[in-house]
Every structure is written in structure tokens, then in C-alpha cells.
Amino acid sequence: AYGTTIRLGGQVAPGSLHMPTGVSALDFDVTDRKSIVHVKASGIPPQMFREGIGVVVEGTMIRGGYFQGNRLMVSHNNEYRAPKDGQTVSARELIKTTRGIAGQAK
């Protein structure tokens, strides 16, 4: 999916959030408890953005091994939950968890 705009969903991994002072950039990891994807984004994150929150990042996978986020969205009610260890989730069910999230993003 290099070069294609996609949405990456999961939770902001604890201990991974780095927001340099005075710079409108942030680095963090998104996890589904099986995999971790490193994200680099610019701009000011939504007010509710924090470690452990469900997040959807729109952007592009970069060959350098990270996801370049262009749009960062969080859900007010945080309905997204990463699968529990050993739990499988179908793609169709995962898509259902992100429907309408753009309208709820802050």
C-alpha cells in the first residue's frame, strides 16, 4: 500500500507518544495488540488525543518503515477496542467500528 492513501486504525500504544515542544509534529505507535505501526504526523492533534485512545489516522505508508499521517481522528466515546489476545476480528467487523468516526472527530 505504499503511496496509497489509507486509514490506519488501532490504539495509541502506551509510552510511544512524543510531541516535541514548540513543534507541530508528533510521533507515536498505533497497535492492535498484535502489530505496531510507527506514525509520524504534523499539525496539532485533537484535544482528546492521548496514549491508549482509539485512533484512526489517514495517510500513506512510507518505504522508510513508518506511516505518514495527514489526518488524525479520535472518537469522543472511544468505541474502538483493540482485539483481546487470541481474538480474531474480520475486516468487515473492523470497518463497522470506524463508520461515522470522521463526523465525531475533534
N, C-alpha and C positions, 0 to 999 in steps of 0.2 A: 504493500500500500504506500510505498514511497512516492511523494509528490502529489498524492490524492488527499483532498480534504475529507477528514473523517471525524467521528466523535468517539472519544475515549471516555469510558465511564468506570467508576470504582470509588474507592475511598482514599483520602489523602493519608498516606502512611505516617504513623506517629514518628516523630523525630526527624522527618525528612524536609520540613518546610524551612526555606532560607529566603528572607526578604532583606536584601542589603539596605541599610539606612540611606535615605536621600536618593535612591534609585528606584524607578518604577519598573522593576523586574523581580521575578521570583522563580525559584527552583523548588520542586517538590516531587515526590514519587506518588503514583497512583497504583493502588493494589486491589486485587480481587481475592487476596489471601493465598493465591497460587502463584501469580506472576506480579512483577513490579515493572512499571514503565516510568522512566525519568522524564519529567516535563519541565520545559523552560518556557516561561510566558512573560510578556511585558504588559505594562499598564497597571492600574490599581485594581486589586482583587475585590470581589464583592465583600460587603461589610461582614457577612456571616462566615466568610472563608476561614477555615482553621484546620488543624490536624484532626483526623478521624471523621470528618464530614463527608457525606456523599457528594461527588462532583462529576460533572460532565465537562470535558474540555474539547473544544472544536479546534482542529488544526491539522498538522501534517507530520508524519513520521519522517525524521531526517536520517540519512545514511550514517551520520555520526553517532547514532545509537540513542537518540532521545526524541521526544515528541515536542514539536514547536507549537505551543498553544496560542491561538489567536483570539479565542473567546472562552471565558471561564464562567460556568454556571453552577450554582448550588441551589438545592431545593429548600424552601422555608421549612417544610415539615420533615425533611430528610427521610423520605420514604425508601430511598435506595439502601439496600443492605447487601453487603458482600456475602457470597455463599459461605456457609459454615464448612469447616474442614470435612472433606469427603463428599460434600453435597454437589450434585451436578445441576446446572441450570441450562435450559435450552435457550438458544438465541432469541426465539420468539418471546419467551418469558422475560428475558433481559430487556428487549426493546420495549415491552409494556411498562417497565419501571421508569423509562425515560420519557414517555409520552407526556406532553404538556409541560415539561420542566422548563423550557425556554420562556414560557409565559409567566412562570413563577420565579425566575431568576432575578436576582437583585444586583 
